[in-house]
Amino acid sequence: MVSILVFPGTNCHEDIEYIYRNLGFACAFVKHTESRLPRQTRLAVLAGGFSYGDYLRCGAMASTTPSIRALKKYADNGGRVLGICNGFQILCEAKLLPGVLMRNENLRFISKNAPLIVENTNNFMLAKYKINQLLRIPVAHAEGNYQVDIPTLESMKANNQILLKYAQNLNGSIESIAGICNAEKTIYALMPHPERASNFKNINRFTQDNSLENIAGIEMLRSLV
């Protein structure tokens, strides 16, 4: 089962559910007030949106909810987690991943198809891609500027925790980082939206050219489960 955490202001949860149901997985929505995840959970997803209206810092209020406390227990036991966009922000605020997401360098909301470069494939999410492969996946964020202190950055590099980079640094992120994971490779996060690059009409073309922007996210999401 894929458990999808939902907060006031989340708006991509139904897209995530649609993708995983079409991939053949059962799904359940977990409200912010719930204190445990479904027992059958194989993957917990924090979808994109604007939790609590992005007041204070993006993800800060959501990170204090009962459902995040339940997520931490799940993650502490090796449970697999994915955060997309606002989900990335929440995971950083909850200290489940290092670093912080700040306002875009140009102080503008960015919504476009972004070329990404695959940095590491020794992980569940990108195992079927190739290092340096170019993907095109939509981004839509105002606070996607990922920053982390240099010692932590060097540690992340040594542990192969940097998964994706922007081919063109569109938001000011340190070293163009677009997606990361924890050292144990159980918690994943990225600012781009793979669920918006998942056209099932072309799913059989993945093996021929998985850089196609309308299918590039399908295998990424499937591989995590």
N, C-alpha and C positions, 0 to 999 in steps of 0.2 A: 504493500500500500504506500502511496505517496501522500504524505500529510502536508497540507498547504496552510501556513499560518496567515491569518487575516487580522488586520488592525483597522481602526477607523481611518479611512483615507486610502487603504490599499485598493488598487484598481486593476491589477493584472492577474489576480488569482484565478479568474475564470478562463483566461487564456492558458495558464499553466495546466489547469484541470483538463481543458480541451485537448491539449497536446498529449498528456499522459494517458487519458482515456483512449485516444486514438492509437496510442502505442500499446494498449492492452493492459494497463495498470489501473487498479482500483484507486480512488482518490477520496480524501476527506478534508473538509475545511476545519481548521482549528482556530476558534476565536481567541482574542487577546485575553479574555477572562478565564480561559480554561487552564487548569493546573497540571494537566498531563496530556501526553500525546497518545494516539491510538496504539495499542499493544503491537499491532501488525506493521507498524511503520518501518519501511525500508529506506525511505528518503524523506527528509523534512525540507520544505522549500519556503523561503521567505520571498514573496513576489514583489514586483515593483509597485510604485505608487507614491503616495504622500502621507505616510502614517502620521496621524495627529496633525495634519496640515503642515508638516515640516517646521513646526514651531520649535523654539530653542535651537538646537542643532538637529539636522536631519537624522532621524532614527533614535534620538536621545530618549524621547518619552516612551517609544515602543520597547526600548531595551530594558525597561524596568517592569514590564508586565508579567503576570503569572505565566503566560504561555512561553515567554523567553526563559523564565526560571526552569520550566519543564524541558525546554529545548536544551538548556545547559546540562541537565541530568542525562538526557538522551545522548548528547554529544560526548559527555564524560565516559559513557559506556561504549564509545566507538561508533555511535550512530552517524550516518552520513547526512550532511547538511549542504544545501545550496542557497545562496543569497543572490538575488538579481536586482541591480540598481538600488532601490531603497532597502532591499534586503542586505546588500553589501554594507550600506551605511549602518544598519541596525547591528549586524554582526561585529563591526568595528566598535560601535558604541558599547556593545555588550562584552567587549574584550575577548570575543571568541576568535577574532582575527586581529593582527597587528595593524597599526596605522589609523588614519583618519581621512574622511572625505570632506574636502573644503569646497568653497565656491569656485566655479570655473574661473580660470585666469582672466578671461575676457568679461566676467560678470554677467554673461548672457546664458539663457537656456539654449542648449544645443539639441537639435533633433535632426538626424540625418543617418544615412547608411555610412558606417565607418569601416574602413579597411583595417583589419587586425592581423597581427603576426603571431603564430603559435610559437611559444618559447620553450615549453616543456611538454612531453607526451608521456612521461613516467607517472601517470596518475589516471584515475578512473575517467575523468571528464573528457580528456583529450587523447585517450589511448588509441583511437582509430584515425587520428590526424597525423600530420607529419611536421617535424620541426621546421620552422620558417615558412610553413604553408600560409598563404594569404586567404583570409576569410572576410566576408562583408556581412556585418550584422548591425542592425539599427541601434542607435543610442538615442536617449531622450532624458537629459538631466541638466540640472543647474548646479549641482554640487557633486561633481564627479572627479574633482582634482585630488587624486590620491597622494598623500604624503606620509612619510615614515622617517624616523631618524636613521642616520647612516649606519650605525652598528647593527640595527635590526635589519636594514636593507641588505647588508652584506651577509647576515645570517640567512635571510630568505633566499638569496642567490645560492649559497652553499647547499641549502636544503631543497633546491629546485621548486621553490614555492611561487615563483613568478610564472604564471601560466600564459598570459596573453599581453601583448603590447599594442598600442595604437601605431599603425604605420606612419600616421601624421599626428603628432601630439595636439589634440584638439582642445584639451581642457587644462593643460599645465601640469599633469601628473608627473611625479618624479620618475625619471627614466621611461616615460610614456606608458606606465603600467595601467592595464585595463582589467586584469583578472589575476587573482591569487588563490592560494590555499594554505592551510595550516601545515605544520611540519609533518604531521601524521598522515596527511593527504585524505582526511575525512571531511573537512569543512572547506567548501569552495565558494567563491564569490566573484562576480564580474559586473561591471557597469553596463555593458551592452545587453540587449534583450534577445537571447536566442529563441525565445518563444515567438518572436516576430519574424523569424527566418525559418519557418517550419511549414512549408506548403506541401501537404501530403499528396497532392496531385503529381508532384515530381519526385517523390521519395525514392523511387527506384533508380533515379539518376545519381544518387549519392556516390556510388562506387565509381562512376565515370568522371564526375567533376564536383567534389564536395566544396568547392569555393563558390558555387552558385548561391547568390544571396538569398534566394527564397527557400533554400533547404539547409543552409549551413548549420543551423542550430539543432536540427532534429537528432543527429547522432550524439551531439554533445549532451543533450538532455536524457536520451535513452541510456547512454553508457553509465550514467550516475546511478541508475537503478539496477 
